[in-house]
Amino acid sequence: MSSADNRDKIDEIKDLLDIVDVIGKSVNLHHIGGNEYAGTVGTAGSSGESLKVDKDGQVWKDFKNGKGGDVFDWIGNINGLDARGADFPEVLRIAADLAGVELEEMTEEERDAAKEKADIHNLFTAAAEVYHKNLTPELYDHIKEKWGITRETVDRFKIGYAIPGRNLKELDNTTLKKSGLVFVNGGMTGGEVFQGRITFPYWKNGKVVYLIGRETEETPRIINKETGKDETPKYQKLLVHKEGREYVSSSVQNSYFYGEDSLRGSDYCIITEGVADCIAMLQTGFPCISPVTVQFREKDNPKLISLAKRLNLVYICNDNESNKAGLKGALNTAEALEGAGIETRIIILPKPEGIDKIDIADYMKE
């Protein structure tokens, strides 16, 4: 089995494990509303609710001892193992047994690759927290005014802001160099990729697995020296492993969809074009995913179809714009889904007279 196969096993195992079920094997949990559960580890306190478990986010927090994390962290916690250190292979083996996944014996290289992926996701999660703490009241207001995303939702998804300069200097530098969050020059950590951008973490099974950043007035500009045109991208993605960027881990891949966790337990979903559109839907309680572009790449279609086969119906709601790019992208996605036998509907938003474009975030805001 290749290193890539074993890295993929991490996602497969997490997808099959529900954190409420796993924690419920050793702790008496009770439902406290929504997708929240509570209990206590060890001797019960006055409330018996020091342990909180979020079924949506697939995370837990024990307020008695300050510990928390995802399902791997819980397995490590109750077995006296360091899920983020040398004991990770053993934690993965226990998790695989719980999920009923056959995990072949790994070579040392494969163990290192699987642990590197876990380390990078832990670092992404820590980076999202750093960026989130940079938010000012003015930025909360800007996000609400621009996309209709409330403060509660911003806090829930840890939307953040990367100030121009150094944000991540307190994180592990060795893992940071491999993460795609920074440029590396001559082996030295250089500038951060998301400087001056609003950051959107992609959450999956309790950890951040990818990030993108939206430009602001403070984003460093990229000017074409020949034409003098500003070529600063509206959205900046993580750096990925490729020729000239061998320092980025091969586990850093643009292979996740925003909002994947929302499909857990649902029989339908909405697909949106933009990340803010997806968050607007999630905020309202709809299961929703987004490729953060007009359509899924052809190489992503097998994953999309695999997710959608669990559903009864898929709705696609791209931007309605004068150039019809959103509609064309929606039709291409619908063709791929319908070709796989998945019932699909396209939603066309009403576009007011004199407006070039409307997206679902605008529609929900109004």
C-alpha positions, 0 to 999 in steps of 0.5 A: 500500500502506498503512502497516499493510500494510507493518508487516505485511510485517515479520512476514510476512518474518520468518515466512518466514525461518529464521535458521539457513538465513540465517546458514548462507549465509555461516557454516558452522554445526554442530548442537550439540544441541536447536535450538542451532547454532554456528559462527564469524565470521571467523577461527575461535577455539580452539572455532570456536563463538563464534557461537551460533544459537537456532533456537527463539528465532530469535536469534543471539549472537556472543560474540567481538564482543558482537553479536547479535539477530534475522535483521534484525540479522544481515543488517545486520551482514554487510552493514555496515548499521545495522538499527536506524537509518537503514539499516532500509529497506535491511535490510528490502529484502534480507530481503524478497528472501531471503524471496521477498516482493514489497516495493512501493516505500514512501513516506516515511510508510510507511518511517517507520511500518515503522521505528517498529514495529521500534523499538518491538519493539527497545524491548520487548525491552530492557524485558523484559531490564530487568524480568528483571534485577529478579527476586529469588530470592524471585520465582523461588521464587514463580513456581516454587511458583505455576505450576511454572515453573522458573528455567531457563524463567523465564530462557529467556522473560525473565519479569520483574518491574516494581518500583513506580517507574521501571524504564525510565528508561534507554530511549529516551524518544521511543520509550518514549512511543509504546510503551504501556508508560507513561502520557503526560500533557501530553506528559510521561512518566508512570507505568509500566503494569506497576508491581508486576507479574510481566511476561510478554513475547511473543516472535516471531522473536527480538524481544518484540512484546507484554507483559502483567503479572500482579498481585502484592501490590505492584501499585498498587490501583484502588479504585472510589470509589463502591463501594469495591471493588478493581477492579485487573485480574489481568492488565494489557495494554499500552496501545494506540492509541485516542481519548485515547491518540493518543500510543501508536503504532498499531503497538502492537496486541493481535494476537499469541498467546503462544507463536507461535514454538513452532509453527515446524516442528510438525504439531500444537499445544495451545491453553491459556487462560492464559499460565502454562498455555502456558509450562508446556506449552512448558517440557515441550516441547509446541508451544503458543499462548494467547490469554491468555483463555478464547477467541480474539476473533472478529477473531483467528480468521482469524489462528488459522486461518491458523496452524492450517492448517499443522497436522494436529491442534489440542488445546484445553486450557482450565481445568476450572472449576465455572462451565464458562467454560473449556469454553464458550470451548474449544467456541467456538474448536473450532467456528471451527477445525472450521468451517475444516476443521481437526481439533480435540480438546478436553482436559478436565482431571480436577478433584479433588473439592472443587476449583472449578478446575484448569488445565494449569499446576496439573495439570503441577505436581502 
